[in-house]
Amino acid sequence: MRFLKTPDTVYLSNHFICKLLLAFAILAIGTSCDTKRSKSDLEIVFTQDTLNVGYTYWWEESGPFIGYCGKEYSLVFSGTIVNLEKANYDAAPLYISQKGTIALDEVYKIKDMGNSSYASQKFFTTDCFSNTNASLGDKVLVYCYDYEGELTIPGNSSIIKIKSMDHPLVGATKRFIDANENPIEIKKDSTLWSAYGYGKELTQLIRCKENTERIISK
């Protein structure tokens, strides 16, 4: 016996398909909402406060990769320079002081330092802008560390000019943070970092990490 489709059965069939598709759509939305965010995707509700960070001008290195085997980031962010004073050659005997302020746009790493941790401040100020070639309104990528329990910035190489938030170095920095700052995990980014003058430092970190793992595995 052949089953004859009537207008009612066609309507019920279409209605069932629509409900099924709707259920799949809801499930897909729910799954996407539950997707785990990466370590560097931080949601910050900024306060209208200013974080004043000291300049460890006596450190020999600055930038995204410092230390023979690396030093953990304490704060990494991108932002826009909103104030930049003239360089002051008389402020200190051992370095040129140039104070500036950055309005934070995105934060990628916050190290837990107890009461000294970054606390969602919207503005960041320091006096290590000398020789950064930065100007008012520039977008920058900033790398901070810690010294004696306090946040610090070690020099002008820790403030990198970028054109926008989707600059390649932003993505490379986030990949490094997401990899728990293991340089071996970002070997593929070596060419990129080299193009911006940080290849030697990254190669040193990779070599140190590989040698350490080789010794431990023996």
C-alpha positions as CSV (number, residue, x, y, z in Angstrom):
1,M,0.0,0.0,0.0
2,R,1.4,3.4,-1.0
3,F,1.4,6.2,1.6
4,L,-0.3,9.2,0.2
5,K,0.9,12.6,1.4
6,T,-2.0,14.9,2.4
7,P,-1.6,18.6,3.1
8,D,-1.8,17.8,6.8
9,T,1.0,15.3,6.7
10,V,3.2,17.6,4.6
11,Y,2.6,20.4,7.2
12,L,3.5,18.1,10.1
13,S,6.6,16.9,8.3
14,N,7.8,20.4,7.6
15,H,6.9,21.5,11.1
16,F,9.0,18.7,12.6
17,I,12.0,19.6,10.4
18,C,11.8,23.2,11.5
19,K,11.7,22.2,15.1
20,L,14.7,19.9,14.6
21,L,16.7,22.6,12.9
22,L,15.9,25.0,15.7
23,A,17.0,22.5,18.3
24,F,20.3,22.1,16.4
25,A,20.8,25.9,16.2
26,I,20.2,26.3,20.0
27,L,22.6,23.4,20.7
28,A,25.3,25.0,18.5
29,I,24.9,28.4,20.2
30,G,25.1,26.8,23.6
31,T,28.3,24.9,22.6
32,S,30.0,28.0,21.2
33,C,29.2,29.9,24.5
34,D,30.9,27.1,26.4
35,T,34.0,27.2,24.3
36,K,37.0,27.6,26.6
37,R,38.7,31.0,26.2
38,S,42.5,31.0,25.7
39,K,44.7,32.3,28.5
40,S,45.4,35.5,26.7
41,D,41.8,36.4,26.0
42,L,41.1,38.4,29.2
43,E,37.9,40.3,29.8
44,I,38.8,43.4,31.7
45,V,36.3,45.9,33.2
46,F,38.6,49.0,33.4
47,T,38.5,51.4,36.2
48,Q,39.4,55.1,35.7
49,D,42.6,54.7,37.7
50,T,46.3,55.0,36.7
51,L,49.0,52.4,37.3
52,N,52.4,54.0,37.8
53,V,55.2,51.5,36.9
54,G,58.8,52.0,37.7
55,Y,61.6,51.9,35.2
56,T,64.4,49.4,36.0
57,Y,66.9,51.3,33.8
58,W,69.9,49.3,35.2
59,W,68.6,46.0,33.6
60,E,70.7,45.2,30.6
61,E,67.8,43.8,28.7
62,S,64.3,44.9,27.8
63,G,61.6,43.7,25.4
64,P,59.4,40.6,24.9
65,F,62.2,38.1,25.7
66,I,64.7,38.8,28.5
67,G,66.9,36.6,30.7
68,Y,69.2,33.8,29.6
69,C,66.3,31.3,30.0
70,G,63.5,33.8,30.1
71,K,61.6,35.8,32.7
72,E,57.9,35.5,33.2
73,Y,55.7,38.3,32.1
74,S,53.9,40.2,34.9
75,L,51.7,42.3,32.7
76,V,51.2,42.4,28.9
77,F,48.8,44.8,27.1
78,S,48.2,46.9,24.1
79,G,47.0,50.5,24.2
80,T,47.1,54.0,22.9
81,I,49.5,56.7,24.0
82,V,47.4,59.6,25.3
83,N,50.1,61.7,26.9
84,L,53.8,62.1,26.2
85,E,56.1,64.7,27.9
86,K,59.4,66.0,26.7
87,A,62.5,64.1,27.6
88,N,64.1,65.3,30.8
89,Y,67.9,64.9,30.7
90,D,68.3,66.2,34.3
91,A,65.8,64.0,36.1
92,A,68.3,61.2,36.8
93,P,72.1,60.8,36.5
94,L,72.0,57.4,34.8
95,Y,69.2,57.6,32.3
96,I,67.0,59.9,30.3
97,S,63.5,60.3,31.8
98,Q,60.6,60.7,29.5
99,K,57.2,60.3,31.0
100,G,54.1,59.1,29.1
101,T,50.7,57.7,29.6
102,I,49.0,54.8,27.8
103,A,45.2,54.1,27.8
104,L,44.9,50.3,27.8
105,D,42.8,48.7,25.1
106,E,43.4,45.0,25.6
107,V,45.2,43.0,28.4
108,Y,46.8,39.6,27.6
109,K,48.6,38.6,30.7
110,I,48.3,39.4,34.4
111,K,50.6,37.7,36.9
112,D,49.3,37.1,40.4
113,M,51.4,39.2,42.6
114,G,49.1,39.6,45.5
115,N,48.4,43.2,46.4
116,S,50.9,44.3,43.8
117,S,49.0,42.7,40.9
118,Y,47.6,44.7,38.1
119,A,44.1,45.8,39.2
120,S,42.2,46.7,36.0
121,Q,43.5,50.3,35.8
122,K,42.6,52.0,32.5
123,F,45.8,54.1,32.4
124,F,49.5,53.1,32.6
125,T,52.3,55.6,33.2
126,T,56.0,55.3,33.2
127,D,59.1,57.4,32.4
128,C,60.9,55.0,30.0
129,F,59.6,56.4,26.7
130,S,63.0,57.9,25.7
131,N,64.2,56.5,22.4
132,T,61.0,54.6,21.7
133,N,60.2,56.9,18.6
134,A,56.6,56.9,19.9
135,S,54.2,59.7,19.4
136,L,50.9,60.9,20.8
137,G,48.1,58.6,19.5
138,D,50.4,55.7,18.6
139,K,49.2,52.1,19.3
140,V,51.7,50.2,21.4
141,L,52.3,46.7,22.7
142,V,53.8,46.7,26.2
143,Y,55.7,44.0,28.2
144,C,56.2,44.4,32.0
145,Y,58.0,42.2,34.5
146,D,58.4,42.4,38.3
147,Y,61.3,43.4,40.6
148,E,61.2,43.0,44.3
149,G,57.5,42.3,44.3
150,E,56.5,45.3,42.2
151,L,55.6,45.7,38.5
152,T,58.4,47.1,36.4
153,I,59.3,48.0,32.8
154,P,62.9,47.4,31.9
155,G,63.4,49.8,29.0
156,N,62.2,51.2,25.7
157,S,62.3,47.8,23.8
158,S,59.4,46.8,26.1
159,I,57.2,49.4,24.3
160,I,56.7,48.3,20.7
161,K,54.8,50.5,18.2
162,I,52.0,48.6,16.3
163,K,49.5,49.8,13.7
164,S,46.5,48.1,15.2
165,M,45.2,45.5,17.6
166,D,45.5,42.9,14.9
167,H,49.2,43.5,14.3
168,P,51.1,40.2,13.8
169,L,53.1,40.7,17.0
170,V,49.9,40.8,19.0
171,G,49.0,37.3,17.8
172,A,52.5,36.0,18.3
173,T,52.6,37.4,21.9
174,K,49.2,35.8,22.7
175,R,50.4,32.4,21.3
176,F,53.4,32.6,23.6
177,I,51.3,33.4,26.6
178,D,48.8,30.6,25.7
179,A,51.8,28.2,25.5
180,N,52.7,29.0,29.1
181,E,55.6,31.1,27.8
182,N,57.4,28.0,26.5
183,P,59.6,29.3,23.7
184,I,59.8,25.8,22.1
185,E,56.0,26.0,21.4
186,I,56.5,29.1,19.3
187,K,59.4,28.1,17.1
188,K,57.2,28.7,14.0
189,D,57.1,32.4,15.0
190,S,60.9,32.8,15.0
191,T,60.9,34.4,11.5
192,L,58.3,36.9,12.5
193,W,60.1,37.9,15.7
194,S,63.4,38.1,13.7
195,A,61.8,40.6,11.3
196,Y,61.1,42.9,14.2
197,G,64.6,42.5,15.8
198,Y,63.9,40.0,18.5
199,G,65.0,36.8,16.8
200,K,68.3,36.5,18.7
201,E,66.6,36.7,22.1
202,L,64.0,34.1,21.2
203,T,66.6,31.7,19.8
204,Q,68.5,32.0,23.1
205,L,65.4,31.1,25.1
206,I,64.6,28.2,22.8
207,R,68.2,26.9,23.1
208,C,68.1,27.2,26.9
209,K,64.7,25.4,27.2
210,E,65.8,22.6,24.9
211,N,69.0,22.1,26.8
212,T,67.2,22.1,30.1
213,E,64.7,19.5,28.9
214,R,67.5,17.4,27.5
215,I,69.2,17.3,30.9
216,I,66.0,16.5,32.7
217,S,65.2,13.6,30.4
218,K,68.5,11.9,31.0
